[in-house]
Amino acid sequence: MSDSPAPLADPHLVFDAAVGRRDLVILGSTGSIGTQAIDLVLRNPDRFRVTALSAAGGRVALLAEQAHLLRVSTVAVADQDAVPALREALRERYGAGEPLPEILAGPEAATTLAASDCHTVLNGITGSIGLAPTLAALKAGRTLALANKESLIVGGPLVKALAAPGQIIPVDSEHAALFQALAAGVRADVRKLVVTASGGPFRGRTREELADVTREQALAHPTWAMGPVITINSATLVNKGLEVIEAHLLYDIPFDRIEVVVHPQSYVHSMVEFTDGSTLAQATPPDMRGPIAIGLGWPERVPDAAPAFDWSKASTWEFFPLDTGAFPSVALARHVGALGGTAPAVFNAANEECVDAFLAGRLPFNGIMDTVTAVVSEHGAPAPGTPLSVADVLEAETWARARARELSAKATAEAHA
């Protein structure tokens, strides 16, 4: 493996190892990652202080409660129509004479916060809309605790061009695990990255047995509590495909040296195999507060950030090969990752549209990957050496979403014909 370029996420090259209390900006504060991050902050006021929060705008009461608990100076919502309700919710939370935080609103609000004065930006936004805040945080020189994998996947070359070595700390459980295991060796000694997958709620089923699964069944993840989009992505294993692309970009490891194995218990979050035959695994009970603590506190660890194992109790840990026939998403993700350019953006955008269609009852479960595959195939490969811009990403996503909607509608019409 080449020693150049340096990986985006490298535990040996921490962008800013300053100790003491860190000022944080949390993007996506009312989502799963954001709420767990705030729990961690409230339990460690000597280590962290939140200066600003952003959210989509659908849960203004929770956002106002978070703002009051943390005494932030600024809150932001993407939905401008949510401002009156947010202002009223803030007034209900704050006492008479207490100054209300500044309110920012609109599609660029989170991007503005990402460049504001702080130590670390936690990007917990779901979806590729997190790309602009990711780029803004990096350009402003902030340490980026990255839970928004989509921004790296769709804008890989753009992110890599801005990020300083060690500036990105991954927050995904799998990539936080790889990050920690890689700290035990040097890049030249890494043979393989092993990304674990729970297998989701449909592990062991054939493609034919997946044809009639329901929305409720797909949302019933056996080990993790997540938002609906990520939960469906875990059921299709699209999430694992995205993580393979992310691992390639974060650690500069070729795709043929990134393996996926199914581990139903979700105790081992990923592994690194070294050239001497040793494999280091990072293991904790399933709880995202551990990876969040790595993202916010590294190179220091946050005591009692998440539960530890009770080694006095017997347990069984299982590992199985991935069934690529029933779950073709990982292979397709490797393909689009190798294509590069706007192909990953097309893959991700088409999938988001198809997940929405499935959740709305307009597309069968297997139709998600069938449609995404068709959209990716129509898009084709970029010309070699073609540079990537934000405009290119947005244009490709717009096309992919429209085409996915067209194909989904056609599939629904044919099913009811």
Stockholm file with secondary structure:
# STOCKHOLM 1.0

chainA/1-417         MSDSPAPLADPHLVFDAAVGRRDLVILGSTGSIGTQAIDLVLRNPDRFRVTALSAAGGRVALLAEQAHLLRVSTVAVADQDAVPALREALRERYGAGEPLPEILAGPEAATTLAASDCHTVLNGITGSIGLAPTLAALKAGRTLALANKESLIVGGPLVKALAAPGQIIPVDSEHAALFQALAAGVRADVRKLVVTASGGPFRGRTREELADVTREQALAHPTWAMGPVITINSATLVNKGLEVIEAHLLYDIPFDRIEVVVHPQSYVHSMVEFTDGSTLAQATPPDMRGPIAIGLGWPERVPDAAPAFDWSKASTWEFFPLDTGAFPSVALARHVGALGGTAPAVFNAANEECVDAFLAGRLPFNGIMDTVTAVVSEHGAPAPGTPLSVADVLEAETWARARARELSAKATAEAHA
#=GR chainA/1-417 SS CCCCSCCSSCTTSCSCCCCSCEEEEEESTTSHHHHHHHHHHHTCTTTEEEEEEEECSSCHHHHHHHHHHHTCSEEEESCGGGHHHHHHHHHHHSCTTCCCCEEEESTTHHHHHHTSSCSEEEECCCSGGGHHHHHHHHHTTCEEEECCHHHHHHTHHHHHHHCCTTCEEECSHHHHHHHHHHTTSCGGGEEEEEEEECCGGGTTCCTGGGTTCCHHHHTCCSSCCCCHHHHHHHHHTHHHHHHHHHHHHHHCCCGGGEEEEECTTCCEEEEEEETTSCEEEEECSSCTHHHHHHHHHTTSCCTTSSCCCCTTSCCCCCCEECCTTTCTHHHHHHHHHHHCTTHHHHHHHHHHHHHHHHHTTSSCHHHHHHHHHHHHHHHCCCCTTCCCCHHHHHHHHHHHHHHHHHHHHHHHHHHTC
#=GC SS_cons         CCCCSCCSSCTTSCSCCCCSCEEEEEESTTSHHHHHHHHHHHTCTTTEEEEEEEECSSCHHHHHHHHHHHTCSEEEESCGGGHHHHHHHHHHHSCTTCCCCEEEESTTHHHHHHTSSCSEEEECCCSGGGHHHHHHHHHTTCEEEECCHHHHHHTHHHHHHHCCTTCEEECSHHHHHHHHHHTTSCGGGEEEEEEEECCGGGTTCCTGGGTTCCHHHHTCCSSCCCCHHHHHHHHHTHHHHHHHHHHHHHHCCCGGGEEEEECTTCCEEEEEEETTSCEEEEECSSCTHHHHHHHHHTTSCCTTSSCCCCTTSCCCCCCEECCTTTCTHHHHHHHHHHHCTTHHHHHHHHHHHHHHHHHTTSSCHHHHHHHHHHHHHHHCCCCTTCCCCHHHHHHHHHHHHHHHHHHHHHHHHHHTC
//
